[in-house]
Amino acid sequence: MPRPSAGKAWTDSGEAHDRRGLKQRAHGEARNVPIPPPLVRLLCEHLQEFGTAKDGRLFSSERGNVIAASSER
């Protein structure tokens, strides 16, 4: 499930990321977003080298957590 970043002050749980689906989307609904072939190649290479996080995210922190919005890398 997507975890949109809202900031701790704006979530009911006090966590930086809400645990809910995206607005205007039914549970499990996908949205196709076209990307150029060079980006497809880079993402495929990333997946081959790093795989996905346990929850299916493409990118995660070194410890497998959600990447903080303030990360500078």
mmCIF file of the N, C-alpha and C atoms, coordinates in Angstrom:
data_MODEL
# 
_entry.id   MODEL 
# 
loop_
_atom_site.group_PDB 
_atom_site.id 
_atom_site.type_symbol 
_atom_site.label_atom_id 
_atom_site.label_alt_id 
_atom_site.label_comp_id 
_atom_site.label_asym_id 
_atom_site.label_entity_id 
_atom_site.label_seq_id 
_atom_site.pdbx_PDB_ins_code 
_atom_site.Cartn_x 
_atom_site.Cartn_y 
_atom_site.Cartn_z 
_atom_site.occupancy 
_atom_site.B_iso_or_equiv 
_atom_site.pdbx_formal_charge 
_atom_site.auth_seq_id 
_atom_site.auth_comp_id 
_atom_site.auth_asym_id 
_atom_site.auth_atom_id 
_atom_site.pdbx_PDB_model_num 
ATOM 1   N N  . MET A 1 1  ? 0.851  -1.175 0.000   1.00 0.00 ? 1  MET A N  1 
ATOM 2   C CA . MET A 1 1  ? 0.000  0.000  0.000   1.00 0.00 ? 1  MET A CA 1 
ATOM 3   C C  . MET A 1 1  ? 0.895  1.236  0.000   1.00 0.00 ? 1  MET A C  1 
ATOM 4   N N  . PRO A 1 2  ? 0.561  2.234  -0.807  1.00 0.00 ? 2  PRO A N  1 
ATOM 5   C CA . PRO A 1 2  ? 1.347  3.463  -0.819  1.00 0.00 ? 2  PRO A CA 1 
ATOM 6   C C  . PRO A 1 2  ? 1.348  4.133  0.549   1.00 0.00 ? 2  PRO A C  1 
ATOM 7   N N  . ARG A 1 3  ? 2.413  4.803  0.847   1.00 0.00 ? 3  ARG A N  1 
ATOM 8   C CA . ARG A 1 3  ? 2.501  5.529  2.110   1.00 0.00 ? 3  ARG A CA 1 
ATOM 9   C C  . ARG A 1 3  ? 2.865  6.974  1.822   1.00 0.00 ? 3  ARG A C  1 
ATOM 10  N N  . PRO A 1 4  ? 1.872  7.803  1.443   1.00 0.00 ? 4  PRO A N  1 
ATOM 11  C CA . PRO A 1 4  ? 2.165  9.189  1.115   1.00 0.00 ? 4  PRO A CA 1 
ATOM 12  C C  . PRO A 1 4  ? 2.795  9.914  2.297   1.00 0.00 ? 4  PRO A C  1 
ATOM 13  N N  . SER A 1 5  ? 3.764  10.760 2.022   1.00 0.00 ? 5  SER A N  1 
ATOM 14  C CA . SER A 1 5  ? 4.415  11.541 3.062   1.00 0.00 ? 5  SER A CA 1 
ATOM 15  C C  . SER A 1 5  ? 3.613  12.803 3.313   1.00 0.00 ? 5  SER A C  1 
ATOM 16  N N  . ALA A 1 6  ? 3.141  12.959 4.536   1.00 0.00 ? 6  ALA A N  1 
ATOM 17  C CA . ALA A 1 6  ? 2.342  14.131 4.880   1.00 0.00 ? 6  ALA A CA 1 
ATOM 18  C C  . ALA A 1 6  ? 3.031  14.982 5.945   1.00 0.00 ? 6  ALA A C  1 
ATOM 19  N N  . GLY A 1 7  ? 3.956  14.418 6.695   1.00 0.00 ? 7  GLY A N  1 
ATOM 20  C CA . GLY A 1 7  ? 4.580  15.115 7.816   1.00 0.00 ? 7  GLY A CA 1 
ATOM 21  C C  . GLY A 1 7  ? 3.883  14.735 9.105   1.00 0.00 ? 7  GLY A C  1 
ATOM 22  N N  . LYS A 1 8  ? 4.652  14.611 10.170  1.00 0.00 ? 8  LYS A N  1 
ATOM 23  C CA . LYS A 1 8  ? 4.113  14.145 11.458  1.00 0.00 ? 8  LYS A CA 1 
ATOM 24  C C  . LYS A 1 8  ? 2.976  15.007 11.979  1.00 0.00 ? 8  LYS A C  1 
ATOM 25  N N  . ALA A 1 9  ? 3.034  16.309 11.729  1.00 0.00 ? 9  ALA A N  1 
ATOM 26  C CA . ALA A 1 9  ? 2.012  17.221 12.248  1.00 0.00 ? 9  ALA A CA 1 
ATOM 27  C C  . ALA A 1 9  ? 0.656  17.024 11.567  1.00 0.00 ? 9  ALA A C  1 
ATOM 28  N N  . TRP A 1 10 ? 0.613  16.339 10.416  1.00 0.00 ? 10 TRP A N  1 
ATOM 29  C CA . TRP A 1 10 ? -0.605 16.244 9.628   1.00 0.00 ? 10 TRP A CA 1 
ATOM 30  C C  . TRP A 1 10 ? -1.200 14.846 9.569   1.00 0.00 ? 10 TRP A C  1 
ATOM 31  N N  . THR A 1 11 ? -0.658 13.905 10.323  1.00 0.00 ? 11 THR A N  1 
ATOM 32  C CA . THR A 1 11 ? -1.218 12.548 10.313  1.00 0.00 ? 11 THR A CA 1 
ATOM 33  C C  . THR A 1 11 ? -1.868 12.238 11.654  1.00 0.00 ? 11 THR A C  1 
ATOM 34  N N  . ASP A 1 12 ? -2.869 11.365 11.645  1.00 0.00 ? 12 ASP A N  1 
ATOM 35  C CA . ASP A 1 12 ? -3.545 10.985 12.882  1.00 0.00 ? 12 ASP A CA 1 
ATOM 36  C C  . ASP A 1 12 ? -2.641 10.168 13.794  1.00 0.00 ? 12 ASP A C  1 
ATOM 37  N N  . SER A 1 13 ? -1.697 9.418  13.205  1.00 0.00 ? 13 SER A N  1 
ATOM 38  C CA . SER A 1 13 ? -0.841 8.526  13.977  1.00 0.00 ? 13 SER A CA 1 
ATOM 39  C C  . SER A 1 13 ? 0.399  9.222  14.542  1.00 0.00 ? 13 SER A C  1 
ATOM 40  N N  . GLY A 1 14 ? 0.728  10.405 14.004  1.00 0.00 ? 14 GLY A N  1 
ATOM 41  C CA . GLY A 1 14 ? 1.961  11.076 14.407  1.00 0.00 ? 14 GLY A CA 1 
ATOM 42  C C  . GLY A 1 14 ? 3.174  10.595 13.623  1.00 0.00 ? 14 GLY A C  1 
ATOM 43  N N  . GLU A 1 15 ? 2.963  9.682  12.660  1.00 0.00 ? 15 GLU A N  1 
ATOM 44  C CA . GLU A 1 15 ? 4.049  9.231  11.793  1.00 0.00 ? 15 GLU A CA 1 
ATOM 45  C C  . GLU A 1 15 ? 4.132  10.160 10.584  1.00 0.00 ? 15 GLU A C  1 
ATOM 46  N N  . ALA A 1 16 ? 5.297  10.189 9.938   1.00 0.00 ? 16 ALA A N  1 
ATOM 47  C CA . ALA A 1 16 ? 5.480  11.056 8.772   1.00 0.00 ? 16 ALA A CA 1 
ATOM 48  C C  . ALA A 1 16 ? 4.715  10.558 7.547   1.00 0.00 ? 16 ALA A C  1 
ATOM 49  N N  . HIS A 1 17 ? 4.404  9.263  7.507   1.00 0.00 ? 17 HIS A N  1 
ATOM 50  C CA . HIS A 1 17 ? 3.732  8.676  6.343   1.00 0.00 ? 17 HIS A CA 1 
ATOM 51  C C  . HIS A 1 17 ? 2.387  8.106  6.746   1.00 0.00 ? 17 HIS A C  1 
ATOM 52  N N  . ASP A 1 18 ? 1.336  8.494  6.018   1.00 0.00 ? 18 ASP A N  1 
ATOM 53  C CA . ASP A 1 18 ? 0.015  7.907  6.235   1.00 0.00 ? 18 ASP A CA 1 
ATOM 54  C C  . ASP A 1 18 ? 0.005  6.473  5.721   1.00 0.00 ? 18 ASP A C  1 
ATOM 55  N N  . ARG A 1 19 ? -0.753 5.623  6.380   1.00 0.00 ? 19 ARG A N  1 
ATOM 56  C CA . ARG A 1 19 ? -0.937 4.251  5.901   1.00 0.00 ? 19 ARG A CA 1 
ATOM 57  C C  . ARG A 1 19 ? -2.325 4.171  5.268   1.00 0.00 ? 19 ARG A C  1 
ATOM 58  N N  . ARG A 1 20 ? -2.411 4.658  4.030   1.00 0.00 ? 20 ARG A N  1 
ATOM 59  C CA . ARG A 1 20 ? -3.675 4.649  3.317   1.00 0.00 ? 20 ARG A CA 1 
ATOM 60  C C  . ARG A 1 20 ? -3.398 4.660  1.822   1.00 0.00 ? 20 ARG A C  1 
ATOM 61  N N  . GLY A 1 21 ? -4.428 4.382  1.058   1.00 0.00 ? 21 GLY A N  1 
ATOM 62  C CA . GLY A 1 21 ? -4.309 4.435  -0.396  1.00 0.00 ? 21 GLY A CA 1 
ATOM 63  C C  . GLY A 1 21 ? -4.254 5.867  -0.887  1.00 0.00 ? 21 GLY A C  1 
ATOM 64  N N  . LEU A 1 22 ? -4.005 6.006  -2.166  1.00 0.00 ? 22 LEU A N  1 
ATOM 65  C CA . LEU A 1 22 ? -3.961 7.322  -2.769  1.00 0.00 ? 22 LEU A CA 1 
ATOM 66  C C  . LEU A 1 22 ? -5.373 7.849  -2.991  1.00 0.00 ? 22 LEU A C  1 
ATOM 67  N N  . LYS A 1 23 ? -5.541 9.167  -2.948  1.00 0.00 ? 23 LYS A N  1 
ATOM 68  C CA . LYS A 1 23 ? -6.852 9.776  -3.172  1.00 0.00 ? 23 LYS A CA 1 
ATOM 69  C C  . LYS A 1 23 ? -7.364 9.427  -4.558  1.00 0.00 ? 23 LYS A C  1 
ATOM 70  N N  . GLN A 1 24 ? -8.674 9.286  -4.662  1.00 0.00 ? 24 GLN A N  1 
ATOM 71  C CA . GLN A 1 24 ? -9.355 9.033  -5.924  1.00 0.00 ? 24 GLN A CA 1 
ATOM 72  C C  . GLN A 1 24 ? -8.977 7.697  -6.556  1.00 0.00 ? 24 GLN A C  1 
ATOM 73  N N  . ARG A 1 25 ? -8.492 6.737  -5.778  1.00 0.00 ? 25 ARG A N  1 
ATOM 74  C CA . ARG A 1 25 ? -8.132 5.427  -6.316  1.00 0.00 ? 25 ARG A CA 1 
ATOM 75  C C  . ARG A 1 25 ? -8.787 4.339  -5.452  1.00 0.00 ? 25 ARG A C  1 
ATOM 76  N N  . ALA A 1 26 ? -9.384 3.384  -6.122  1.00 0.00 ? 26 ALA A N  1 
ATOM 77  C CA . ALA A 1 26 ? -9.930 2.231  -5.407  1.00 0.00 ? 26 ALA A CA 1 
ATOM 78  C C  . ALA A 1 26 ? -8.766 1.376  -4.923  1.00 0.00 ? 26 ALA A C  1 
ATOM 79  N N  . HIS A 1 27 ? -8.984 0.600  -3.877  1.00 0.00 ? 27 HIS A N  1 
ATOM 80  C CA . HIS A 1 27 ? -7.935 -0.274 -3.356  1.00 0.00 ? 27 HIS A CA 1 
ATOM 81  C C  . HIS A 1 27 ? -7.449 -1.203 -4.452  1.00 0.00 ? 27 HIS A C  1 
ATOM 82  N N  . GLY A 1 28 ? -6.161 -1.242 -4.666  1.00 0.00 ? 28 GLY A N  1 
ATOM 83  C CA . GLY A 1 28 ? -5.567 -2.114 -5.670  1.00 0.00 ? 28 GLY A CA 1 
ATOM 84  C C  . GLY A 1 28 ? -5.572 -1.551 -7.083  1.00 0.00 ? 28 GLY A C  1 
ATOM 85  N N  . GLU A 1 29 ? -6.186 -0.384 -7.270  1.00 0.00 ? 29 GLU A N  1 
ATOM 86  C CA . GLU A 1 29 ? -6.223 0.218  -8.606  1.00 0.00 ? 29 GLU A CA 1 
ATOM 87  C C  . GLU A 1 29 ? -4.849 0.765  -8.969  1.00 0.00 ? 29 GLU A C  1 
ATOM 88  N N  . ALA A 1 30 ? -4.472 0.615  -10.213 1.00 0.00 ? 30 ALA A N  1 
ATOM 89  C CA . ALA A 1 30 ? -3.170 1.093  -10.692 1.00 0.00 ? 30 ALA A CA 1 
ATOM 90  C C  . ALA A 1 30 ? -3.362 2.260  -11.644 1.00 0.00 ? 30 ALA A C  1 
ATOM 91  N N  . ARG A 1 31 ? -2.311 3.020  -11.819 1.00 0.00 ? 31 ARG A N  1 
ATOM 92  C CA . ARG A 1 31 ? -2.313 4.123  -12.773 1.00 0.00 ? 31 ARG A CA 1 
ATOM 93  C C  . ARG A 1 31 ? -1.100 3.955  -13.671 1.00 0.00 ? 31 ARG A C  1 
ATOM 94  N N  . ASN A 1 32 ? -1.310 3.802  -14.953 1.00 0.00 ? 32 ASN A N  1 
ATOM 95  C CA . ASN A 1 32 ? -0.207 3.677  -15.903 1.00 0.00 ? 32 ASN A CA 1 
ATOM 96  C C  . ASN A 1 32 ? 0.407  5.047  -16.161 1.00 0.00 ? 32 ASN A C  1 
ATOM 97  N N  . VAL A 1 33 ? 1.710  5.118  -16.043 1.00 0.00 ? 33 VAL A N  1 
ATOM 98  C CA . VAL A 1 33 ? 2.438  6.356  -16.284 1.00 0.00 ? 33 VAL A CA 1 
ATOM 99  C C  . VAL A 1 33 ? 3.528  6.049  -17.300 1.00 0.00 ? 33 VAL A C  1 
ATOM 100 N N  . PRO A 1 34 ? 3.439  6.618  -18.502 1.00 0.00 ? 34 PRO A N  1 
ATOM 101 C CA . PRO A 1 34 ? 4.449  6.334  -19.519 1.00 0.00 ? 34 PRO A CA 1 
ATOM 102 C C  . PRO A 1 34 ? 5.800  6.948  -19.142 1.00 0.00 ? 34 PRO A C  1 
ATOM 103 N N  . ILE A 1 35 ? 6.873  6.204  -19.387 1.00 0.00 ? 35 ILE A N  1 
ATOM 104 C CA . ILE A 1 35 ? 8.222  6.708  -19.146 1.00 0.00 ? 35 ILE A CA 1 
ATOM 105 C C  . ILE A 1 35 ? 9.084  6.367  -20.359 1.00 0.00 ? 35 ILE A C  1 
ATOM 106 N N  . PRO A 1 36 ? 10.128 7.153  -20.592 1.00 0.00 ? 36 PRO A N  1 
ATOM 107 C CA . PRO A 1 36 ? 10.967 6.912  -21.769 1.00 0.00 ? 36 PRO A CA 1 
ATOM 108 C C  . PRO A 1 36 ? 11.794 5.639  -21.625 1.00 0.00 ? 36 PRO A C  1 
ATOM 109 N N  . PRO A 1 37 ? 12.124 4.995  -22.750 1.00 0.00 ? 37 PRO A N  1 
ATOM 110 C CA . PRO A 1 37 ? 12.903 3.744  -22.723 1.00 0.00 ? 37 PRO A CA 1 
ATOM 111 C C  . PRO A 1 37 ? 14.206 3.814  -21.913 1.00 0.00 ? 37 PRO A C  1 
ATOM 112 N N  . PRO A 1 38 ? 14.977 4.923  -21.950 1.00 0.00 ? 38 PRO A N  1 
ATOM 113 C CA . PRO A 1 38 ? 16.199 4.945  -21.134 1.00 0.00 ? 38 PRO A CA 1 
ATOM 114 C C  . PRO A 1 38 ? 15.911 4.808  -19.627 1.00 0.00 ? 38 PRO A C  1 
ATOM 115 N N  . LEU A 1 39 ? 14.789 5.369  -19.181 1.00 0.00 ? 39 LEU A N  1 
ATOM 116 C CA . LEU A 1 39 ? 14.428 5.238  -17.763 1.00 0.00 ? 39 LEU A CA 1 
ATOM 117 C C  . LEU A 1 39 ? 13.996 3.797  -17.456 1.00 0.00 ? 39 LEU A C  1 
ATOM 118 N N  . VAL A 1 40 ? 13.291 3.170  -18.378 1.00 0.00 ? 40 VAL A N  1 
ATOM 119 C CA . VAL A 1 40 ? 12.911 1.762  -18.205 1.00 0.00 ? 40 VAL A CA 1 
ATOM 120 C C  . VAL A 1 40 ? 14.164 0.918  -17.996 1.00 0.00 ? 40 VAL A C  1 
ATOM 121 N N  . ARG A 1 41 ? 15.189 1.143  -18.829 1.00 0.00 ? 41 ARG A N  1 
ATOM 122 C CA . ARG A 1 41 ? 16.444 0.390  -18.718 1.00 0.00 ? 41 ARG A CA 1 
ATOM 123 C C  . ARG A 1 41 ? 17.087 0.602  -17.348 1.00 0.00 ? 41 ARG A C  1 
ATOM 124 N N  . LEU A 1 42 ? 17.145 1.863  -16.895 1.00 0.00 ? 42 LEU A N  1 
ATOM 125 C CA . LEU A 1 42 ? 17.753 2.157  -15.591 1.00 0.00 ? 42 LEU A CA 1 
ATOM 126 C C  . LEU A 1 42 ? 16.987 1.493  -14.451 1.00 0.00 ? 42 LEU A C  1 
ATOM 127 N N  . LEU A 1 43 ? 15.668 1.534  -14.520 1.00 0.00 ? 43 LEU A N  1 
ATOM 128 C CA . LEU A 1 43 ? 14.863 0.917  -13.462 1.00 0.00 ? 43 LEU A CA 1 
ATOM 129 C C  . LEU A 1 43 ? 15.016 -0.600 -13.460 1.00 0.00 ? 43 LEU A C  1 
ATOM 130 N N  . CYS A 1 44 ? 15.091 -1.201 -14.640 1.00 0.00 ? 44 CYS A N  1 
ATOM 131 C CA . CYS A 1 44 ? 15.314 -2.658 -14.723 1.00 0.00 ? 44 CYS A CA 1 
ATOM 132 C C  . CYS A 1 44 ? 16.664 -3.038 -14.132 1.00 0.00 ? 44 CYS A C  1 
ATOM 133 N N  . GLU A 1 45 ? 17.687 -2.240 -14.419 1.00 0.00 ? 45 GLU A N  1 
ATOM 134 C CA . GLU A 1 45 ? 19.018 -2.497 -13.852 1.00 0.00 ? 45 GLU A CA 1 
ATOM 135 C C  . GLU A 1 45 ? 18.993 -2.352 -12.329 1.00 0.00 ? 45 GLU A C  1 
ATOM 136 N N  . HIS A 1 46 ? 18.273 -1.349 -11.848 1.00 0.00 ? 46 HIS A N  1 
ATOM 137 C CA . HIS A 1 46 ? 18.150 -1.147 -10.395 1.00 0.00 ? 46 HIS A CA 1 
ATOM 138 C C  . HIS A 1 46 ? 17.476 -2.365 -9.749  1.00 0.00 ? 46 HIS A C  1 
ATOM 139 N N  . LEU A 1 47 ? 16.394 -2.834 -10.359 1.00 0.00 ? 47 LEU A N  1 
ATOM 140 C CA . LEU A 1 47 ? 15.688 -4.001 -9.827  1.00 0.00 ? 47 LEU A CA 1 
ATOM 141 C C  . LEU A 1 47 ? 16.565 -5.243 -9.811  1.00 0.00 ? 47 LEU A C  1 
ATOM 142 N N  . GLN A 1 48 ? 17.350 -5.442 -10.848 1.00 0.00 ? 48 GLN A N  1 
ATOM 143 C CA . GLN A 1 48 ? 18.246 -6.601 -10.896 1.00 0.00 ? 48 GLN A CA 1 
ATOM 144 C C  . GLN A 1 48 ? 19.286 -6.540 -9.785  1.00 0.00 ? 48 GLN A C  1 
ATOM 145 N N  . GLU A 1 49 ? 19.788 -5.343 -9.511  1.00 0.00 ? 49 GLU A N  1 
ATOM 146 C CA . GLU A 1 49 ? 20.839 -5.211 -8.498  1.00 0.00 ? 49 GLU A CA 1 
ATOM 147 C C  . GLU A 1 49 ? 20.296 -5.184 -7.075  1.00 0.00 ? 49 GLU A C  1 
ATOM 148 N N  . PHE A 1 50 ? 19.191 -4.473 -6.848  1.00 0.00 ? 50 PHE A N  1 
ATOM 149 C CA . PHE A 1 50 ? 18.712 -4.255 -5.483  1.00 0.00 ? 50 PHE A CA 1 
ATOM 150 C C  . PHE A 1 50 ? 17.387 -4.932 -5.148  1.00 0.00 ? 50 PHE A C  1 
ATOM 151 N N  . GLY A 1 51 ? 16.620 -5.343 -6.165  1.00 0.00 ? 51 GLY A N  1 
ATOM 152 C CA . GLY A 1 51 ? 15.296 -5.901 -5.889  1.00 0.00 ? 51 GLY A CA 1 
ATOM 153 C C  . GLY A 1 51 ? 14.370 -4.830 -5.337  1.00 0.00 ? 51 GLY A C  1 
ATOM 154 N N  . THR A 1 52 ? 13.333 -5.273 -4.635  1.00 0.00 ? 52 THR A N  1 
ATOM 155 C CA . THR A 1 52 ? 12.393 -4.329 -4.021  1.00 0.00 ? 52 THR A CA 1 
ATOM 156 C C  . THR A 1 52 ? 12.408 -4.507 -2.508  1.00 0.00 ? 52 THR A C  1 
ATOM 157 N N  . ALA A 1 53 ? 11.813 -3.539 -1.822  1.00 0.00 ? 53 ALA A N  1 
ATOM 158 C CA . ALA A 1 53 ? 11.655 -3.643 -0.365  1.00 0.00 ? 53 ALA A CA 1 
ATOM 159 C C  . ALA A 1 53 ? 10.642 -4.750 -0.075  1.00 0.00 ? 53 ALA A C  1 
ATOM 160 N N  . LYS A 1 54 ? 10.567 -5.191 1.164   1.00 0.00 ? 54 LYS A N  1 
ATOM 161 C CA . LYS A 1 54 ? 9.652  -6.276 1.535   1.00 0.00 ? 54 LYS A CA 1 
ATOM 162 C C  . LYS A 1 54 ? 8.199  -5.960 1.194   1.00 0.00 ? 54 LYS A C  1 
ATOM 163 N N  . ASP A 1 55 ? 7.838  -4.656 1.229   1.00 0.00 ? 55 ASP A N  1 
ATOM 164 C CA . ASP A 1 55 ? 6.458  -4.277 0.919   1.00 0.00 ? 55 ASP A CA 1 
ATOM 165 C C  . ASP A 1 55 ? 6.261  -3.925 -0.552  1.00 0.00 ? 55 ASP A C  1 
ATOM 166 N N  . GLY A 1 56 ? 7.288  -4.161 -1.390  1.00 0.00 ? 56 GLY A N  1 
ATOM 167 C CA . GLY A 1 56 ? 7.158  -3.947 -2.822  1.00 0.00 ? 56 GLY A CA 1 
ATOM 168 C C  . GLY A 1 56 ? 7.650  -2.610 -3.342  1.00 0.00 ? 56 GLY A C  1 
ATOM 169 N N  . ARG A 1 57 ? 8.069  -1.720 -2.436  1.00 0.00 ? 57 ARG A N  1 
ATOM 170 C CA . ARG A 1 57 ? 8.573  -0.419 -2.891  1.00 0.00 ? 57 ARG A CA 1 
ATOM 171 C C  . ARG A 1 57 ? 9.831  -0.600 -3.724  1.00 0.00 ? 57 ARG A C  1 
ATOM 172 N N  . LEU A 1 58 ? 9.990  0.256  -4.714  1.00 0.00 ? 58 LEU A N  1 
ATOM 173 C CA . LEU A 1 58 ? 11.142 0.200  -5.605  1.00 0.00 ? 58 LEU A CA 1 
ATOM 174 C C  . LEU A 1 58 ? 12.397 0.719  -4.913  1.00 0.00 ? 58 LEU A C  1 
ATOM 175 N N  . PHE A 1 59 ? 12.251 1.747  -4.100  1.00 0.00 ? 59 PHE A N  1 
ATOM 176 C CA . PHE A 1 59 ? 13.396 2.335  -3.402  1.00 0.00 ? 59 PHE A CA 1 
ATOM 177 C C  . PHE A 1 59 ? 13.149 2.277  -1.899  1.00 0.00 ? 59 PHE A C  1 
ATOM 178 N N  . SER A 1 60 ? 14.209 2.002  -1.146  1.00 0.00 ? 60 SER A N  1 
ATOM 179 C CA . SER A 1 60 ? 14.105 1.981  0.312   1.00 0.00 ? 60 SER A CA 1 
ATOM 180 C C  . SER A 1 60 ? 15.426 2.462  0.905   1.00 0.00 ? 60 SER A C  1 
ATOM 181 N N  . SER A 1 61 ? 15.406 2.751  2.184   1.00 0.00 ? 61 SER A N  1 
ATOM 182 C CA . SER A 1 61 ? 16.630 3.170  2.859   1.00 0.00 ? 61 SER A CA 1 
ATOM 183 C C  . SER A 1 61 ? 17.559 1.966  3.014   1.00 0.00 ? 61 SER A C  1 
ATOM 184 N N  . GLU A 1 62 ? 18.759 2.196  3.500   1.00 0.00 ? 62 GLU A N  1 
ATOM 185 C CA . GLU A 1 62 ? 19.714 1.096  3.688   1.00 0.00 ? 62 GLU A CA 1 
ATOM 186 C C  . GLU A 1 62 ? 19.184 0.020  4.619   1.00 0.00 ? 62 GLU A C  1 
ATOM 187 N N  . ARG A 1 63 ? 18.265 0.407  5.524   1.00 0.00 ? 63 ARG A N  1 
ATOM 188 C CA . ARG A 1 63 ? 17.685 -0.547 6.469   1.00 0.00 ? 63 ARG A CA 1 
ATOM 189 C C  . ARG A 1 63 ? 16.350 -1.103 5.988   1.00 0.00 ? 63 ARG A C  1 
ATOM 190 N N  . GLY A 1 64 ? 15.953 -0.759 4.738   1.00 0.00 ? 64 GLY A N  1 
ATOM 191 C CA . GLY A 1 64 ? 14.707 -1.265 4.185   1.00 0.00 ? 64 GLY A CA 1 
ATOM 192 C C  . GLY A 1 64 ? 13.483 -0.444 4.524   1.00 0.00 ? 64 GLY A C  1 
ATOM 193 N N  . ASN A 1 65 ? 13.673 0.726  5.104   1.00 0.00 ? 65 ASN A N  1 
ATOM 194 C CA . ASN A 1 65 ? 12.551 1.579  5.484   1.00 0.00 ? 65 ASN A CA 1 
ATOM 195 C C  . ASN A 1 65 ? 12.201 2.555  4.367   1.00 0.00 ? 65 ASN A C  1 
ATOM 196 N N  . VAL A 1 66 ? 11.124 3.314  4.591   1.00 0.00 ? 66 VAL A N  1 
ATOM 197 C CA . VAL A 1 66 ? 10.728 4.369  3.667   1.00 0.00 ? 66 VAL A CA 1 
ATOM 198 C C  . VAL A 1 66 ? 11.823 5.433  3.654   1.00 0.00 ? 66 VAL A C  1 
ATOM 199 N N  . ILE A 1 67 ? 12.158 5.937  2.487   1.00 0.00 ? 67 ILE A N  1 
ATOM 200 C CA . ILE A 1 67 ? 13.171 6.994  2.375   1.00 0.00 ? 67 ILE A CA 1 
ATOM 201 C C  . ILE A 1 67 ? 12.573 8.295  2.868   1.00 0.00 ? 67 ILE A C  1 
ATOM 202 N N  . ALA A 1 68 ? 13.254 8.957  3.770   1.00 0.00 ? 68 ALA A N  1 
ATOM 203 C CA . ALA A 1 68 ? 12.778 10.213 4.329   1.00 0.00 ? 68 ALA A CA 1 
ATOM 204 C C  . ALA A 1 68 ? 12.778 11.303 3.260   1.00 0.00 ? 68 ALA A C  1 
ATOM 205 N N  . ALA A 1 69 ? 11.786 12.172 3.308   1.00 0.00 ? 69 ALA A N  1 
ATOM 206 C CA . ALA A 1 69 ? 11.665 13.267 2.337   1.00 0.00 ? 69 ALA A CA 1 
ATOM 207 C C  . ALA A 1 69 ? 12.864 14.204 2.422   1.00 0.00 ? 69 ALA A C  1 
ATOM 208 N N  . SER A 1 70 ? 13.526 14.229 3.567   1.00 0.00 ? 70 SER A N  1 
ATOM 209 C CA . SER A 1 70 ? 14.661 15.138 3.749   1.00 0.00 ? 70 SER A CA 1 
ATOM 210 C C  . SER A 1 70 ? 15.985 14.534 3.333   1.00 0.00 ? 70 SER A C  1 
ATOM 211 N N  . SER A 1 71 ? 15.967 13.296 2.814   1.00 0.00 ? 71 SER A N  1 
ATOM 212 C CA . SER A 1 71 ? 17.210 12.638 2.389   1.00 0.00 ? 71 SER A CA 1 
ATOM 213 C C  . SER A 1 71 ? 17.868 13.419 1.262   1.00 0.00 ? 71 SER A C  1 
ATOM 214 N N  . GLU A 1 72 ? 19.165 13.616 1.384   1.00 0.00 ? 72 GLU A N  1 
ATOM 215 C CA . GLU A 1 72 ? 19.919 14.333 0.339   1.00 0.00 ? 72 GLU A CA 1 
ATOM 216 C C  . GLU A 1 72 ? 20.993 13.406 -0.165  1.00 0.00 ? 72 GLU A C  1 
ATOM 217 N N  . ARG A 1 73 ? 20.729 12.738 -1.261  1.00 0.00 ? 73 ARG A N  1 
ATOM 218 C CA . ARG A 1 73 ? 21.714 11.835 -1.851  1.00 0.00 ? 73 ARG A CA 1 
ATOM 219 C C  . ARG A 1 73 ? 21.723 11.957 -3.315  1.00 0.00 ? 73 ARG A C  1 
# 
